[in-house]
Amino acid sequence: MVDLTRRFDVLVIGGGNAALCAAISARRAGASVLVLEGAPKFYRGGNTRHTRNMRCAHDAATEILTGPYTEEEFWKDLLLVTGGQTDEELARFMIHESKDILNWIVEQGVRWQPSLGGTLSLGRTNSFFLGGGRAMLNALYRTAEELGVDILYDAEVIDLNIEDGMFLSAQLKQPVGGKTEVRASTLVAAAGGFEANIEWLKQYWGEAADNFLIRGTPFNRGAILKMLLAKGVQEIGDPTQCHAVAIDARAPKFDGGIITRHDSVVFGIVVNKHAERFYDEGEDIWPKRYAIWGRLVAAQPDQIAYIIFDSTVVTSFMPTLFPPIAGATIAELAGKLELDAAALEKTITEFNAAVQPGTFDHTILDDCRTEGITPPKTHWARKIETAPYLAYPVRPGITFTYLGTRVNKQARMLMKDGKPAANMFAAGEIMAGNVLGKGYAAGMGMTIGSVFGRVAGREAARNARN
Ligand SMILES: Cc1cc2nc3c(=O)[nH]c(=O)nc-3n(C[C@H](O)[C@H](O)[C@H](O)COP(=O)(O)OP(=O)(O)OC[C@H]3O[C@@H](n4cnc5c(N)ncnc54)[C@H](O)[C@@H]3O)c2cc1C
């Protein structure tokens, strides 16, 4: 039974990777810590439950990583995917700290495993959690509990009492017990983005947001972010920017997780509901491009698209939860997809005619390309000509949003006047926009949460002592 009448040193709001890293780090620094997780225990851990890996810099191969991935290379990758829209000081700090996180996270009970082939080629850059995100979380929760961190589930924070950048208390709502005022000397906000709040998304995306599927937790509704911004915390990031991938249109509205994502784009073509191609499917290697396809589909009419391929490539990518829709002819496939058969036949005929001879290799930027069509397919272009013809219907799958709270290197929130908040820190998705102005490189969500979570916990504990 947690004693809610006491005043805690550190209150952590959230129950995912960022929250747990903060809680453990604060507790190890000697603070009393309360974690309030809005979700029921079974669903604890937000989007972190769905993760598989984390991107960390390292100077040499390890037992599970195939080669070095230097700080400079990580920085260059970040610059490339964000188009320079990143806070260089914070980003370089995060990258430097990520080196140490590889070992620190193991000290908290998490185990690594080598990368499995078949989806993104990440064996050199990303460490995979043995047992996936849930096993990772279970280890963090166990460690937190053993260290004496107090944890409440079904514990939604519905209000924050903040005066002049100073956190005073939080109002907690529980199914049993009702509303309670919780007091703490410092706050760590690690309550995710606002991706599960369709009404909020609609403010920027309009009605199109009704067709978005949310890949992760329904509990990340952005309530804490909204409260912090309303109480004078400086915001960072473009509200329309988010991590969004193409996922199966048959996936559930929330929590479909990783098994609904499609990694087959480079093996075929993608058409919209008019059976027309709209983007170069072979622009760059898939790990650098998979995260743009959610936005691309979002920009298409009715936010729907179809990945079309033929039977020769079916075993080239990881199978997904839903089987492909098949047709013995293009016309039959079009009928099943409710596309205009003549239009789809025309698109595929033109595409096939534009394919140039080359040597196919999906692990490099190969020379299989089209000539004379718009948009081109600049790599991995092969004719679609062997029945049965196959398709996956896809919609935008929103992973997480980038609008967040501005922080400094101590993970301390900055107020609108530029001054650091007295006792408020943030980690994870809720401040991801400091590093990710746009774009994404696989595994960075967990890097942001772990690095800034650990820092936030340590700094919050120090702040509480003073
Ligand atoms: C399908 C999928 C796969 C992914 N795979 C990867 C991957 O392999 N590698 C990677 O780096 N990233 C991945 N990501 C992104 C990654 O999940 C996030 O970047 C990361 O988990 C964010 O951690 P977090 O702690 O900030 O947020 P979360 O883990 O989402 O935790 C937020 C927590 O806040 C709680 N909360 C929200 N509002 C309140 C409130 N009012 N009161 C109390 N609690 C509240 C939620 O219940 C939740 O527990 C993936 C995401 C998805 C959806």
PDBQT file of the ligand as one rigid body, heavy atoms in Angstrom, charges set to zero:
ROOT
HETATM    1  C1  LIG A 501       4.769  -0.496 -32.581  1.00  0.00    +0.000 C 
HETATM    2  C2  LIG A 501       5.909   0.332 -32.078  1.00  0.00    +0.000 A 
HETATM    3  C3  LIG A 501       7.207  -0.136 -32.213  1.00  0.00    +0.000 A 
HETATM    4  C4  LIG A 501       8.280   0.645 -31.783  1.00  0.00    +0.000 A 
HETATM    5  N1  LIG A 501       9.543   0.126 -31.877  1.00  0.00    +0.000 NA
HETATM    6  C5  LIG A 501      10.589   0.844 -31.430  1.00  0.00    +0.000 A 
HETATM    7  C6  LIG A 501      11.901   0.286 -31.391  1.00  0.00    +0.000 A 
HETATM    8  O1  LIG A 501      12.117  -0.891 -31.698  1.00  0.00    +0.000 OA
HETATM    9  N2  LIG A 501      12.917   1.092 -30.972  1.00  0.00    +0.000 N 
HETATM   10  C7  LIG A 501      12.709   2.387 -30.571  1.00  0.00    +0.000 A 
HETATM   11  O2  LIG A 501      13.657   3.077 -30.213  1.00  0.00    +0.000 OA
HETATM   12  N3  LIG A 501      11.462   2.909 -30.528  1.00  0.00    +0.000 NA
HETATM   13  C8  LIG A 501      10.401   2.181 -30.940  1.00  0.00    +0.000 A 
HETATM   14  N4  LIG A 501       9.150   2.705 -30.868  1.00  0.00    +0.000 N 
HETATM   15  C9  LIG A 501       8.993   4.040 -30.266  1.00  0.00    +0.000 C 
HETATM   16  C10 LIG A 501       9.085   3.866 -28.749  1.00  0.00    +0.000 C 
HETATM   17  O3  LIG A 501       8.044   3.014 -28.344  1.00  0.00    +0.000 OA
HETATM   18  C11 LIG A 501       8.984   5.162 -27.987  1.00  0.00    +0.000 C 
HETATM   19  O4  LIG A 501       9.846   6.128 -28.511  1.00  0.00    +0.000 OA
HETATM   20  C12 LIG A 501       9.353   4.945 -26.510  1.00  0.00    +0.000 C 
HETATM   21  O5  LIG A 501       8.805   3.766 -26.012  1.00  0.00    +0.000 OA
HETATM   22  C13 LIG A 501       8.884   6.116 -25.714  1.00  0.00    +0.000 C 
HETATM   23  O6  LIG A 501       9.053   5.864 -24.336  1.00  0.00    +0.000 OA
HETATM   24  P1  LIG A 501       8.321   6.786 -23.312  1.00  0.00    +0.000 P 
HETATM   25  O7  LIG A 501       8.626   6.228 -21.978  1.00  0.00    +0.000 OA
HETATM   26  O8  LIG A 501       8.603   8.208 -23.581  1.00  0.00    +0.000 OA
HETATM   27  O9  LIG A 501       6.750   6.609 -23.660  1.00  0.00    +0.000 OA
HETATM   28  P2  LIG A 501       5.811   5.352 -23.436  1.00  0.00    +0.000 P 
HETATM   29  O10 LIG A 501       6.563   4.097 -23.369  1.00  0.00    +0.000 OA
HETATM   30  O11 LIG A 501       4.731   5.436 -24.441  1.00  0.00    +0.000 OA
HETATM   31  O12 LIG A 501       5.192   5.625 -21.996  1.00  0.00    +0.000 OA
HETATM   32  C14 LIG A 501       4.320   6.694 -21.737  1.00  0.00    +0.000 C 
HETATM   33  C15 LIG A 501       3.560   6.341 -20.487  1.00  0.00    +0.000 C 
HETATM   34  O13 LIG A 501       2.828   7.469 -20.008  1.00  0.00    +0.000 OA
HETATM   35  C16 LIG A 501       1.609   6.989 -19.462  1.00  0.00    +0.000 C 
HETATM   36  N5  LIG A 501       0.684   8.110 -19.385  1.00  0.00    +0.000 N 
HETATM   37  C17 LIG A 501       0.204   8.875 -20.384  1.00  0.00    +0.000 A 
HETATM   38  N6  LIG A 501      -0.606   9.841 -19.896  1.00  0.00    +0.000 NA
HETATM   39  C18 LIG A 501      -0.629   9.685 -18.541  1.00  0.00    +0.000 A 
HETATM   40  C19 LIG A 501      -1.281  10.375 -17.480  1.00  0.00    +0.000 A 
HETATM   41  N7  LIG A 501      -2.090  11.421 -17.687  1.00  0.00    +0.000 N 
HETATM   42  N8  LIG A 501      -1.082   9.922 -16.199  1.00  0.00    +0.000 NA
HETATM   43  C20 LIG A 501      -0.272   8.867 -15.957  1.00  0.00    +0.000 A 
HETATM   44  N9  LIG A 501       0.364   8.188 -16.946  1.00  0.00    +0.000 NA
HETATM   45  C21 LIG A 501       0.192   8.587 -18.216  1.00  0.00    +0.000 A 
HETATM   46  C22 LIG A 501       1.207   5.875 -20.420  1.00  0.00    +0.000 C 
HETATM   47  O14 LIG A 501       0.282   4.999 -19.838  1.00  0.00    +0.000 OA
HETATM   48  C23 LIG A 501       2.562   5.212 -20.679  1.00  0.00    +0.000 C 
HETATM   49  O15 LIG A 501       2.860   4.239 -19.743  1.00  0.00    +0.000 OA
HETATM   50  C24 LIG A 501       8.054   1.918 -31.232  1.00  0.00    +0.000 A 
HETATM   51  C25 LIG A 501       6.749   2.381 -31.048  1.00  0.00    +0.000 A 
HETATM   52  C26 LIG A 501       5.680   1.592 -31.451  1.00  0.00    +0.000 A 
HETATM   53  C27 LIG A 501       4.277   2.098 -31.242  1.00  0.00    +0.000 C 
ENDROOT
TORSDOF 0
